[in-house]
Amino acid sequence: MKLNELTAHRLHEMLINREVSARDITEAVFNRIDEVEDELKAYVRTTKDLAYQQAEEVDQKIQRGENIPPLAGIPIALKDNICTKGVHTTCSSKMLENFIPPYDATVVEKIKENSAVIVGKTNMDEFAMGSSTETSAFYPTKNPWDITRVPGGSSGGSAAAVAADETIVALGSDTGGSIRQPAAFCGVVGLKPTYGVVSRYGVVAYASSFDQVGTITKDVTDCALLLNVIAGHDSNDTTSVKREKVDYTKALIDNVKGLKIGVPKEYFAEGLDPEVEKAVLESVEVLKSMGAQCEEVSLPHLKYALPTYCIIAMAEASANMARYDGIRYGYRTPEASDLIELYKKTRSEGFGNEVKRRIMLGTYALSTGHYDAYYLKAQKVRTLIKQDFEEIFKKVDVLLAPVTPDVAFRLGEKVDDPLTMYLTDSLTVPANIAGLPAISIPCGFKEGMPIGLQILAKHFAEATLLQVAYTFERNTDFHRRKPNYKGQEGGKN
């Protein structure tokens, strides 16, 4: 198997045993990028010079006999809404097309402190507003399992890059499912941590009370290793939670005996594809056969989750997007006769249609006469949904559910139908509304396309989440199957 197809933990073993060098690994990744990127379009830009410099530093440490952390020398891709000092961070938008941050996001600082190798910035839906990576101002990304299909979004570039072995691990951000949904579509592992576990400092905001940086990896072990690096309190982020440092690799235990698993019936409602439902329920049986206790549960207010999310997220997007006015930074129209025209032209030319749509809907929900009817009511329903989860987690340890109603759809199929596109996030937004940790892991296939199993836990119970995911992974082989895309040594599905 080629180096770029291996996991981070396997490559770490090879590095410390001096079987390979960090440069060898980095070169394998860039060779793969050169081979497939013209078609796949997972990256907005690569950072080859920076990557080889970082790899050389790791190799020197190894030569000196120094201990290296688990992610040292491991190639990582960063979603392009995560500020990286000296590297364009565009949010796949025209508005920030030429923006070069003067500082690193906290997660990037942590990545650098642990000597990981940054190979590039991945494509995404513009300002993270989308579910297919088709709203990128540059180009759509394709799914390596089937290049006629979307990779999901908004972290579609990161998920496609991991699935196609164009990187070893990646970071994404999850506002309403933007890590888990593309992870499910691309057959990889995607974790959204509890809100506040990972710093949002230096991450370009879409909807601030929902946004959370998380991991996209090839297996659950790599997920735990990467979470160890990026988790932790940050005084620069007022939503960051002060907690004792946790070693998430200690949760990688192949045992669920006695754990209580809830299967919420609201996740299996009308619109769920029968094959997706079958794959998820078979996954429940796998864990049940290993000693987990399973029962059907109910979250009565879950049916209001999607409209609640849309109102609040779009209201927050309206506020966050107000900073792009052509004055402070970002795109500025070259032609304007006065200040008002400058604002209007800059924003109309600099934003894409989906961003404009969400700004307008959010502004409407916050406007005089509509605030109480929409935004305030949505916040009250958000509290009810959160309370439903709190009650359920008094009875069970985790919840099992589908990630998406169906597998990845065709490019162009839904991009002109916003309401249908929003429905693809209907099963992921509840975790963001309640601030819960949730993970997507591969659990089956439909017509050759991956199906994702979603596991949710109570606040700060990432360890339990990882234990269940790891146990399922160890007793199935879905995570070992790769797309047969341009020479990948993938298993047949």
Protein Blocks (a to p, Z undefined) as FASTA:
>chain_A
ZZklpcfklmmmmmmnomacfklmmmmmmmmmmmmmmmnomafbdcfklmmmmmmmmmmm
mmnopacdfkgoiacdddfkbccehiaceklpaklmmgccfbdcfklmmmmmnopacfbd
cdddehhiajeopmpckbccddfkbmkbcebjfklmmmmmmmnopafbdcdddfkopmmm
mmmmnopacddddehjaccehiacfblmlgccddddfbfklmmmmmmmmgccdfklmkbc
cdddddfklmmccbfehiacdddfklmcghiafklmmmmmmmmmmmmmnopacdddddfk
lmmmmmmmmmmmmmmmmmmmmmmnolmgccddfbdfbfklmmmmmmmmmpcfklmmmmmm
mmmmmpghjlmmmmmmmmmmmmmmmmmmmmmmmmbmbdcddfbfbdcddehklmmmmklm
mmmmmmmmmmmmnopacddddfbdeehiacdddddddehilmmmmmmmmmmmmmccklmp
ccdeehiacddZZ
